[in-house]
Amino acid sequence: MNITTKQINTANATVDAIISKEYIEKKENALAAKAAKDMKIDGFRKGKVPAHVVKARYGEKLNEDARNEAIREVYEKALAELNIDASTIIGEPSVTKFKEKDDGSIETEIKIALRPEIKIENYKDLIPEIEQPVVEDSEVDAKIKDMLASSATLKKVEEDRAVVSGDHTLIDFEGFLDGEPFKGGKAEAYTLEIGSNSFISGFEDQIIGMKVDEERDINVTFPKEYHAADLAGKEVVFKVKLLEIQEKVIPTDIDEETLKKFLPNEESPTEEKLKEEVSKQLKAEKLSKIHQEDTKPKFVEALVKTYNIDLPSTIVEQEIDMSFRNALGEMEKEEVEKYSTDVDAVKAKREEYRSDAEDSVKLTFIVDSLAKTEEIEVSDQDVMQTIYFEALQSGQDPQAYVKQYEEQGLLPAVKMAIIEERLFNKLFSEK
């Protein structure tokens, strides 16, 4: 076995090897002899199966295993020769060449990705100046007005009038398809805000004008993309009875009870304290927006431009592959077919993503290095809580959501995103 190793830079190493035919055969014989000890074949006692019989039956599999074992040995010898610490290796080695020559030997090339050496100094000097946002009194008043609206209570309308848009109604209803009631189409004393568009299109509009105790048939058509296939695109009739009309009662004064509701942790809540807290909240929201839309992009651009580090070529290629796959998913059928047959077109298209891919990989290593310097830590529990919260916000089952992330191998990406967010928040807050 002839091995040549080369440390290209702090992030990349290559291994070139020629594995002789004899070496592969030797491996095959050893594997066959080992397998023969436990193999059961009619006509032979256990442990007495000749190696040549095993090779005759399982030659192709033995050859494959022998080649894989030889590659593994090449890799292990290369690491020893290069004196590479296993903790610096990123991912699995990439076998970029595996060619069988005329003499039966195998010519192979292996690329090894390493965590690059990074030295980042004076990075805080790259954080742009952050202009402190100003919160006007009118914004505070508007926010408090919204808070009062959100805390509004519903009051029964006593006067004899018809439903108008904006009313809350209490209704009984039952849906019928072709004269027969359908599953999930019935409810009693159901509260529906008219104008909320929470029901099928056209339903709420037909409630307008009804009076208490009035019954009405409402004709609607389910959307074609409706989740229940038996109802999708179908015309149905809902028999509706209006039980009660309710309207919102929005507090006009901030009384003591309202103050306690808005400031539950204050022993002696006051209107001035409420305005102060609302002002702080609005300022924090504005500052967060500035960080996301201005400070962070400028800081990231400065980091990528200022610091030069070696990048693992295999990781960059993986990033390019991901960008290309994402692009394919948004292309028209004809364009996808073009790339499925035109190798040169694929190469050219992939190159369009190289610069962004390199910046993305570089930023990942920079953020990782800065997070260690700034002692930013994210536990597995933090990752789970983030995914759970995301699932709850989108109305999905948290456990199924986590499983989906695990199966797609996205947990490391989520962890990195949390690290990045905490790192930038810390640096910007200090600035």
C-alpha positions in Angstrom: 0.0 0.0 0.0 1.5 3.3 -1.1 0.2 6.4 0.8 1.0 10.1 0.2 -0.4 12.7 2.6 -0.5 16.4 2.3 -1.6 19.1 4.8 -2.9 21.8 2.5 -3.7 24.4 5.2 -5.2 24.4 8.7 -8.6 23.3 7.3 -7.7 20.8 4.6 -5.7 17.7 4.2 -5.6 15.1 1.4 -4.5 11.5 1.2 -3.5 9.8 -2.1 -3.1 6.1 -2.0 -2.6 3.1 -4.3 -3.9 -0.1 -2.9 -2.5 -3.2 -4.6 -4.6 -6.0 -5.9 -2.6 -8.4 -3.7 -3.5 -6.3 -0.6 -7.2 -6.5 -1.4 -7.0 -10.2 -2.0 -5.2 -10.7 1.3 -8.0 -8.8 3.0 -10.6 -10.9 1.3 -8.9 -14.1 2.4 -8.7 -12.9 6.0 -12.4 -11.9 5.9 -13.4 -15.2 4.3 -11.4 -17.2 7.0 -13.1 -15.2 9.8 -16.5 -15.8 8.3 -15.9 -19.5 7.8 -15.6 -20.0 11.5 -19.2 -19.2 12.2 -20.8 -20.0 8.8 -23.2 -22.9 8.4 -23.2 -24.5 4.9 -24.8 -27.9 4.1 -22.1 -30.6 3.7 -19.7 -28.9 6.1 -19.4 -28.9 9.9 -19.6 -25.5 11.6 -16.2 -23.9 11.6 -14.9 -26.3 8.9 -16.1 -24.5 5.8 -13.1 -23.9 3.5 -12.3 -20.3 2.7 -12.5 -20.9 -1.0 -16.2 -22.0 -0.6 -17.0 -18.9 1.3 -15.4 -16.8 -1.4 -17.3 -18.6 -4.1 -20.6 -17.9 -2.5 -19.9 -14.4 -1.1 -17.1 -13.1 -3.3 -18.7 -9.8 -4.3 -19.6 -8.9 -0.7 -16.1 -9.9 0.6 -14.5 -7.8 -2.1 -16.6 -4.8 -1.1 -15.8 -5.3 2.6 -12.1 -5.8 1.8 -12.0 -2.5 -0.1 -13.8 -0.6 2.7 -11.5 -2.0 5.3 -8.5 -1.0 3.1 -9.8 2.5 2.8 -10.3 2.7 6.5 -6.7 1.6 7.1 -5.5 4.2 4.6 -7.4 6.9 6.5 -6.1 5.8 9.9 -2.5 5.6 8.7 -2.9 9.1 7.1 -4.1 10.6 10.3 -1.1 9.2 12.2 1.3 10.4 9.5 -0.3 13.9 9.5 -0.4 13.9 13.3 -4.0 15.1 13.2 -5.9 15.4 16.4 -9.2 13.5 15.9 -11.1 16.3 17.8 -10.2 18.8 15.0 -11.8 16.6 12.2 -15.1 17.8 10.9 -17.6 15.2 9.6 -16.7 12.1 7.7 -13.8 11.9 5.2 -14.7 12.4 1.6 -13.5 9.8 -0.9 -13.2 11.9 -4.0 -11.5 9.3 -6.2 -11.8 5.5 -6.3 -10.5 4.1 -9.5 -9.6 0.6 -10.4 -6.5 0.4 -12.6 -5.7 -2.2 -15.3 -3.4 -4.2 -12.9 -6.3 -4.6 -10.4 -4.9 -2.0 -7.9 -7.1 0.8 -6.7 -6.2 4.5 -6.9 -8.0 6.6 -4.3 -8.0 10.1 -2.9 -9.5 11.1 0.4 -10.2 14.7 1.6 -10.2 15.5 5.3 -12.0 18.6 6.6 -10.4 20.1 9.8 -11.5 22.8 12.2 -9.4 25.8 11.0 -7.1 27.8 13.2 -8.7 31.1 14.1 -7.3 34.2 15.7 -9.8 37.0 16.0 -8.8 40.2 17.8 -10.4 43.6 18.2 -13.7 42.3 16.9 -15.8 44.6 19.1 -14.3 47.5 17.2 -16.2 46.3 14.2 -19.6 46.7 15.8 -21.2 49.7 14.1 -22.5 52.7 16.2 -26.0 52.0 17.4 -28.4 54.9 17.4 -30.7 54.8 20.4 -34.3 54.8 19.3 -36.7 57.5 20.6 -40.2 56.6 21.8 -42.7 59.4 21.5 -45.5 60.0 24.1 -48.0 59.4 21.3 -46.6 55.9 20.7 -46.9 55.1 24.4 -50.5 56.3 24.4 -51.4 54.3 21.3 -49.9 51.2 22.8 -51.8 51.5 26.0 -55.0 52.1 24.0 -54.3 48.8 22.2 -53.7 47.1 25.5 -57.0 48.3 26.7 -58.7 47.1 23.6 -57.2 43.7 24.0 -58.5 43.5 27.6 -62.0 44.4 26.5 -64.9 42.3 27.8 -68.0 41.1 26.0 -71.4 42.5 27.0 -74.8 41.2 25.9 -76.6 43.6 23.6 -80.0 44.3 25.3 -81.5 46.5 22.5 -83.5 44.9 19.7 -81.2 45.3 16.8 -79.6 43.2 14.0 -76.1 41.9 13.8 -73.5 44.2 12.3 -69.8 43.7 11.4 -67.6 43.7 14.5 -70.3 42.1 16.8 -69.6 38.9 18.6 -72.5 36.4 18.2 -73.5 33.3 20.1 -74.9 30.8 17.6 -76.1 27.2 17.2 -75.3 25.7 13.8 -75.3 22.4 11.9 -73.9 21.8 8.4 -75.6 19.6 5.8 -74.1 18.2 2.6 -76.7 16.9 0.1 -79.3 17.0 2.8 -77.2 14.9 5.3 -75.4 16.3 8.4 -71.6 15.9 8.1 -69.0 15.2 10.8 -67.6 18.2 12.6 -70.2 20.6 11.2 -72.3 21.1 14.4 -71.8 23.3 17.4 -74.0 24.9 20.2 -73.6 28.3 21.8 -70.6 29.0 19.6 -69.0 32.5 19.9 -68.2 34.0 16.5 -66.7 37.4 15.8 -68.3 38.8 12.7 -65.6 40.1 10.4 -62.8 37.9 11.8 -62.8 35.7 8.7 -62.4 32.7 11.0 -65.1 30.7 9.2 -65.6 29.6 5.6 -65.7 32.6 3.2 -69.2 34.0 3.0 -70.5 32.5 6.3 -70.0 35.5 8.5 -71.4 37.9 5.9 -74.7 36.0 6.0 -75.0 36.4 9.8 -75.1 40.2 9.3 -78.7 41.4 9.6 -79.9 38.5 11.8 -81.8 39.2 15.0 -81.8 37.2 18.3 -83.8 33.9 18.0 -83.9 34.2 14.2 -83.0 31.0 12.2 -81.4 31.2 8.8 -80.0 28.8 6.1 -76.5 29.9 5.1 -75.1 28.6 1.8 -71.3 28.4 1.4 -68.8 26.5 -0.6 -65.7 24.8 1.0 -62.4 25.8 -0.5 -60.9 23.3 -3.0 -57.8 23.0 -0.8 -59.9 22.2 2.4 -58.2 19.6 4.6 -61.2 17.3 4.7 -61.3 15.7 1.2 -65.0 14.8 1.4 -65.9 18.5 1.8 -63.2 20.2 -0.4 -64.9 22.3 -3.1 -68.4 21.1 -2.0 -71.5 23.3 -1.6 -73.1 23.0 1.9 -75.9 24.5 3.9 -75.6 25.5 7.5 -78.7 25.9 9.6 -78.0 28.7 12.0 -79.9 30.1 15.0 -78.8 33.4 16.6 -78.9 33.1 20.4 -77.3 36.4 21.5 -75.5 39.5 20.2 -72.5 40.7 22.2 -70.3 43.8 21.8 -66.9 44.7 23.1 -66.7 47.0 26.1 -63.3 48.7 26.0 -62.2 50.4 29.3 -61.8 54.2 28.8 -60.2 54.9 32.1 -57.2 53.1 33.6 -58.5 52.2 37.0 -56.7 50.4 39.8 -57.9 47.0 38.7 -56.6 47.6 35.1 -53.2 48.8 36.4 -52.9 45.6 38.5 -53.7 43.5 35.5 -51.1 45.3 33.3 -48.4 45.5 36.1 -48.9 42.3 38.1 -45.5 42.4 39.7 -45.8 46.0 41.0 -46.9 46.5 44.6 -48.3 49.9 44.0 -48.9 50.2 40.2 -49.5 53.7 38.8 -50.4 55.1 35.4 -46.9 56.8 35.3 -45.3 53.4 36.0 -47.3 51.8 33.3 -46.2 54.4 30.8 -42.6 54.0 31.8 -42.8 50.2 31.3 -44.6 50.5 28.0 -42.0 53.0 26.9 -39.2 50.5 27.8 -41.0 47.8 25.9 -41.4 49.9 22.8 -37.8 51.0 23.0 -36.6 47.4 23.3 -38.7 46.4 20.3 -37.3 49.2 18.2 -33.8 48.4 19.3 -34.3 44.7 18.4 -35.5 45.8 15.0 -32.4 48.0 14.5 -30.1 45.1 15.6 -31.8 42.7 13.1 -32.1 45.0 10.1 -29.0 47.2 10.5 -26.5 46.4 13.2 -26.3 42.6 12.6 -25.9 42.7 8.8 -23.2 45.4 9.0 -21.3 43.5 11.8 -21.6 40.2 9.9 -20.3 41.8 6.7 -17.4 43.4 8.6 -16.4 40.1 10.3 -16.4 38.2 7.0 -14.4 40.9 5.2 -11.9 41.5 8.0 -10.8 38.0 9.0 -9.2 35.5 6.7 -9.4 31.9 7.7 -8.9 28.6 5.9 -12.1 26.9 4.9 -12.7 23.1 4.7 -13.4 22.6 1.0 -15.8 19.7 1.6 -17.9 21.8 3.9 -18.1 24.6 1.4 -19.1 22.1 -1.3 -21.9 20.8 1.0 -23.1 24.3 1.5 -23.1 24.9 -2.3 -25.0 21.6 -2.8 -27.7 22.7 -0.3 -28.1 26.1 -2.1 -28.4 24.3 -5.5 -31.0 21.8 -4.2 -33.0 24.6 -2.7 -32.9 26.5 -6.0 -34.0 23.4 -7.9 -37.1 23.2 -5.8 -38.2 26.6 -7.0 -37.4 26.1 -10.7 -39.8 25.3 -13.5 -39.9 21.7 -14.8 -38.1 22.5 -18.0 -35.2 24.1 -16.1 -34.9 21.2 -13.7 -34.8 18.8 -16.7 -32.0 20.9 -18.2 -29.8 20.5 -15.1 -30.6 16.8 -14.9 -28.8 16.3 -18.3 -26.4 19.1 -18.7 -23.3 18.6 -16.5 -21.6 21.8 -17.6 -24.8 23.8 -16.7 -24.8 22.3 -13.3 -21.2 23.2 -12.7 -21.8 26.8 -13.8 -24.9 27.1 -11.7 -23.2 25.7 -8.6 -20.4 28.3 -9.0 -23.0 31.1 -8.6 -23.4 30.0 -5.0 -19.7 29.6 -4.1 -19.1 33.1 -2.8 -22.1 33.1 -0.5 -21.3 29.5 0.6 -17.8 30.5 1.6 -19.0 33.5 3.5 -21.6 31.4 5.3 -19.0 28.7 6.3 -16.6 31.4 7.4 -19.2 33.1 9.5 -20.1 29.8 11.2 -16.5 29.3 12.3 -16.1 33.0 13.4 -19.3 32.9 15.4 -18.2 29.6 17.0 -14.9 31.1 18.0 -16.4 34.3 19.3 -19.0 32.3 21.3 -16.2 30.5 23.1 -14.4 33.8 23.8 -17.6 35.4 25.1 -18.5 32.2 27.0 -21.8 31.7 25.3 -23.3 28.4 26.2 -26.4 26.6 24.8 -27.6 23.4 26.3 -29.5 20.6 24.6 -32.4 21.6 26.9 -32.3 25.1 25.4 -32.5 23.6 21.9 -35.5 21.5 22.9 -37.3 24.4 24.5 -36.8 26.6 21.4 -38.2 23.8 19.1 -41.1 23.2 21.5 -42.0 26.9 21.5 -41.8 27.1 17.8 -44.1 24.1 17.5 -46.7 25.6 19.9 -46.6 28.9 18.0 -47.4 27.1 14.8 -50.0 24.8 16.4 -48.1 21.6 15.9 -47.4 18.6 18.1 -44.1 19.5 19.9 -42.9 15.9 20.1 -43.6 15.2 16.5 -41.9 18.6 15.6 -38.7 17.6 17.6 -38.7 14.2 15.9 -38.9 15.8 12.5 -35.9 18.0 13.4 -33.9 15.0 14.6 -34.7 12.9 11.5 -33.6 15.8 9.2 -30.4 16.4 11.2 -31.3 20.0 12.0 -30.6 20.1 15.7 -27.0 21.3 15.3 -28.3 24.1 13.0 -30.9 25.2 15.6 -28.2 25.2 18.3 -25.9 27.3 16.2 -28.7 29.8 15.5 -29.3 30.2 19.2 -25.6 30.6 19.9 -25.4 33.3 17.2 -28.5 35.1 18.6 -27.2 35.2 22.1 -23.7 36.2 21.0 -24.9 39.2 19.0 -27.4 40.2 21.7 -24.6 40.3 24.2 -22.2 42.2 22.0 -24.8 44.7 20.9 -26.1 45.3 24.4 -22.6 46.0 25.7 -22.1 48.4 22.8 
